[in-house]
Amino acid sequence: MKYPIFNLHASSPEELNKVIMELNGELSQNSHITILNLYGPQILVRQFDLPRLPPREIKNALKLEAAEIFSLLPEEIEIDYQMLDVSEGNKIRGVFTALPKSIFDEYVNLLNKVNLAPEKVTANIFSRINYFLHGNGVEMNNFYLIDFFKEGIANLVLFNNGTCELLREINCENTNDAVKEISHSLKYALCKSACKKFNNIFVMGELSNKGELISSLERELNINIKKYNLNEQTNSNFNNSPFDINLTKSHIFPNSIQKKILSVINIILTLSISLFLLFTAATIAQYTKLRSELSSLNKTDYDYAKGLFDKINVKK
């Protein structure tokens, strides 16, 4: 029997707990594969531009950046990154996401308690880009995506020649403020980019009440914006997705399974030590007995030889 893959979204452990409570009727005693998509201020999403470095040094450099932003120690950060462009000289460009380990553990523990196995924990914005690219047939080269993920929240994504030049999550509850923020973000990104004009602009997500906002953006940017209706049924775990950022990569097993494995290992070690001690004690006892028998045998032989020697001397 196949069990469903749960695709969950949360901006905090508290929100995830509410989402899990709403799933109660769909959960069973069996473990369910789960993909957790995080958004909001607790999850850091950024692009990076670094010199060519070994993978370990890249990760350490990004950890230091995230640690500074979160005001934590580097070892208190959970992080994953993906290189997107290594073709230009000695530069490496890519994207990364980071989260305090304490919050990451809260998410994972909440999932483990109800047998939801977190196969993937990632930033929601990366999952949304994957959905868009798979469903729309747009290559990851040149596009500007405005994703109204949910009411009041929009993701802004700009790719130019395969390089990510903008990744932002903004508040869009107020139409006028949203228009200013979206157009300003695009213009600012284009100012820093070699490309000064963009034609491939898409919107997707919750569009039912975004007509006025989209029309205002078209006037502001003087361009026709293409609408893409994302079918929620396409929200699955795509193979060969452009973005494969996963905060659980360094965790081979969920915490609950790790604890069970450690318990089994402890039991095996305890049994091994006990058997070793029993074997050692038995060996020592056997050695002591053998030594005693050998000592007794040697004394008997000595007395017999001495008796023969005395008899020979008497005959002489």
N, C-alpha and C positions, 0 to 999 in steps of 0.2 A: 504494500500500500504506500503511495506517495503522499507525503505531507507537504503543505504549502510552504513557500518561502515567504517569510514576513519582511516587508519593506517598510521600515518605521522611520518617522521623522521626529526630531525633538530639539529643543533649544536649551534644555536643562534636564537634570535627572528627575526633577519634580514633574516636568511635562511628560517624560518617558514613563514614569510611574502611572500617570493618568491614562496614557495610551495603552499600557499593558493591562490596566484594569478593564478597559473597554474591549480588550481581546479575550477576556476570560472564557467566553463561550466557545471560542475557536481553538483554545489550547487543549492539549492532551498530556498524558504522562510521558509521551515520547519527546525527544529533543527535536526542535524545529530550527532549521537554518534561518538566520536573521541577518538582514543588512540594515545597519543603523546609519541614517543620514543626519548629520548635525548642522545646525545653523545658529545664528545669533552671536552675541559678543563672546561667549565662552570658547568658541572655536576660531582659531586664527588661520586665515587663508591669504597667502601672498605669493607673488612671483619673485624670482631671484635672478641675479646676474653676478656670477662669480668667476674668478680665474679657474683654469683647469686644475682640479685637485683630485686626489684619490677619494673614492666614495665615503670612506670613514671621516675624512677631513671635511667633506661637504656637509655631511650630517652634523658634525660637531659645530661647524660655523653657523648652520641654520638653528641648531639648538640654542646657541648663545644668543642669537637674535631674538628667538622666541622667549627665552628666559628673561631677557631684558624687558620685553614688552609685558610679560606676566609678573615681573618682579619676583622671580623664583630662581632656584638653582638649576643649572642645565640637567642634572640627574632627576629633577622633578618634572621634566617635560616629556610627553609622548609625542613623537613626530614621525612623519613620513614625507618623502619628496619624490619628484619625478623630473628627470631632465627632458627638455623638449627640443633644445637646439644646441649642438656642440660643433657646429660647422664653421663658426667664425673665429679664426685665430686661436687665441688661448682663452676664449670666453666660454662659459657654460651658462645656459639660460634654462630656467625651469620654474616649477611651482612647488609649494609645500604647504602642509597643514600641520598645526600643532595644537596641543591641548594639555592642561595640567594633568599629571598622572593621577592625582587624587580624584579629579572629576571623571577621568577615563575609567578608573576602577569602580566608581559609583555606577556608571552606565553598565559596565560589564556585570557587576554583581546583581543589579536589578534584573538583567536578562537571564543570568544563570539561575536565579531563584525560581523562575517559572519555565525552566528547560528551553529557553530561547538561546541557541548557540550562535554567538556573534561571529559569523564568517567574515564580515567586513564592517568596519567602522570608518566612515569617511566624511568629508565635508559635503553637505548637500549640494553645493554649487557644482562640484565635479560630477556628481550623478546626473544633475540636470543637463549639463553640457553633453554628457554621453547620450542621454535620451534624445536630445535635439539632433546631434550628429547622426545617430543611427536612424532616426525616423525621417529626417529631412534630406539625407543624401548630400549634405554640405560637407566639403572637405575642411579639415582643421587648418586652413590657410588664412583666408581673409573673410571675416564676418564680425558684425557687432550684434550681440544678442541682449535683448532686454527681457528678462524672464520674471514675470509677475508670479512668483512661486506661490504665495498665499496673500490673503488680504493684508495690505499694509507693508509687504516686504517684496523687494525686487532684487534680482541678481543682474549685475552688469558685467558683460564679458566681451573683450575685444581681442581678436587674433589678427595679426598681420604677418604674412609670409611665414606662417607656422609658429610665430613667436607670440606668447601671451603678453599683451601690453596693458591689460586691465582686468582685474578680478575684484569686484566689489559687491557687497550686500548693502542696500540702502533702505531707508524708511520711505514709503511712498503713500502715506495716508492722505496727505494734502496734495491735490493735483498740481497746483502752481509750484510748490516746493519740489515736487517730484520732477516736473519738466525742467526746472532750473538745474537740479542735481544731475539728472541724466544727460542733458545737453552739455553741461559744464564738464562732466567726467569724460565724455567722448571728445570734446574739443581739446581738453588738457592732454588726453592720451595721444591725440593726433599731433599735437604740438611737439611732443617728444618723439614721435614716430617719423620714419622716412616717408610714410604714406600720409598725405595731407587731406585726402578726400576718401570717403567711404560710401559705397553703393549698396553693399549687402547688409542691410539692417533688418533684423527680425524681432518680432515680439511673440511670446508664448506664455502659457500659464492661465491664470484667472483673468480672462479678457472681457467677461460679460459686462462689467461696468467701467471699462477702460477706454471707451470710445472717445470721450472728450480729451483724455490725457494723450492718447495716440495722435489725434488730430492736431493738438497743440505741439507735439513733438515734430510732426511732419512740417508744420509751418516754421517752427524754430530752426530745424535742420535743413529745410528746403529739400526734402527727399521723400520718396514713397516708401513706407515701412511695410514689410511683408509679414502677414500674420501666419503663425503656425499653431494649429490646435493640437496640443500634445494629448494623445490618448493615454489615459492612466494605465491601460492594460499593457502598454509597452514598457512600463516601469519594472523591468526585471533585471536579473543579473547578467548583463550582456557579456558574451565572450569577446575577447580581443577589443575591449573598450579602449578608446583613446587615452582616458585617464584611469590609471590603476593605483590610485593612492589609497592605502589601507593602513590604519593605525594598529591593526591587529597582526601585521606581518611579523613583528618580533615576538608575538605570543603564539607558540605552536598549538597550545591547548588553552581553553578557557580556564579561569582561576579555579572554578569548582573541580574541574577534571584534574588540574595540577595538584590540588590538595589530595584528591583520591589517589593519584599516582604516588605522591610523596608518602601517604599512609601505607600503601602497599610496599613501597621500597623500604620503609622503616620496619615493617613486619618481616620482610625478607632478610634485612640486615640483622634483626634481633634473632631470628631463627638460625641464621648462618653463624653468628657469634656463639649461640648456645650449643649448636652442633660441634663447632670447633672446640669449645671448652670441654664438652663430653668426650670428644675424640682424644683430646690432649690428656685428660684424666685417665681414660682407659689405656692409653699408650704408656703413661707413666706407671700405672699399676702393673701392666704386663711386663714392663722393663724391670721393675723392682722384683717381681716374682721370678723372672728369668735369672736375674743377677743372684738372687738368693739360692736358686737351684744350682747355678754354676758354682757358687761359693761352697755349697754343701758337697758337690761332686768333687771338687778340687781337694777338699779336706780328706774325703774317703780315699781317694787315689793316693794321697800323700801318706796316710796311715798304712795302707796296704804295701806301698813301696818300702816304707821304713821297716815294716815287719819282715819283708823279704831280705832286706839288707842286714838286719840283725841276725836272722837265721844263717845267712851266708857267713857272717863273722864268727858265729858260734861254732860252725863246722870247721872253720880254719883253726 
